[in-house]
Amino acid sequence: MLQILALKHPRLVWKKYGGWLRTVRCDIPSVEVVLSVVRDKFYFNFGAFGKTELHRIITEKQRKKRYLYAEDVA
């Protein structure tokens, strides 16, 4: 997903990136840069995106139990 964001929206990612890089080597941001933007801009506001398709996909993939094999934990 991070690679898709980097390839489809490189200018937006660079615009939102708040970090510092010594040298920007290409127009396409690295996965680490995209991850930093996602963490800063999306993670803390995740509740506001509760009705989005991305939120639905993520919540469907989350484990429902704290432990994978909850019945095995005593």
N, C-alpha and C positions, 0 to 999 in steps of 0.2 A: 504494500500500500504506500509506503514511503517513497519507493522508487517511482511509482506512478505519479505521485504528487510532484516529485522532482522533475519528471519529464513533461508533464502536462501544464504545470504552473510555475516554471522556474523564476519568472520575474516577481510574482507575488511572494514566493518563498524568500527571495533575496530582500524584498522590500520589508517583510515582517521580521527578518532575522536581526536580532539585537546583539549578537555576539561580535567578536573581533577576530578577524583572520589576517595573518601577516600578508598573504598573497592569495587572491582569488584566481584559481587556475583555469576555470572554464565557466561558461554561462550556466551550466546545469549544476545545481547544488548537490552536495554529497548527502548521503542518507543521514549522517550525523547532524548536518545543518537542518534538514527537514524535520528530524526528530526534535531538535531544539525548538523550532518554531511551533510544532504541534504541541509540545509540552507547555510552552509559554502561552500560546493563544487559545488552545482548545481544552486542555486538561482541566484547568481551573474553572472554566465555564461550562463544563460538561453537562451540568444539570439544565442549562438553558437550551441544550440541543436534544432534550429528551424525546422529542417527537420526530427526529430526523431518521432517515433510513440507516445511516451509519450507526447511530445509537442502537437501533433495533438489531442490527447484525451483531454488534459487539455483545449486547446483553444475551442474545440467543446462544452465543459461543461460550459465555462464562459458565464455570462450574456452579451448580446450585448448592453444593455442599462444601464445607470448609476443607474436608479431606476427601481425596479421591475415593477411598474405600472407608467410608465413615463407620460402617458396621464392624470393621476390623480394629478400630481405635477404641481402646477401653478407657 
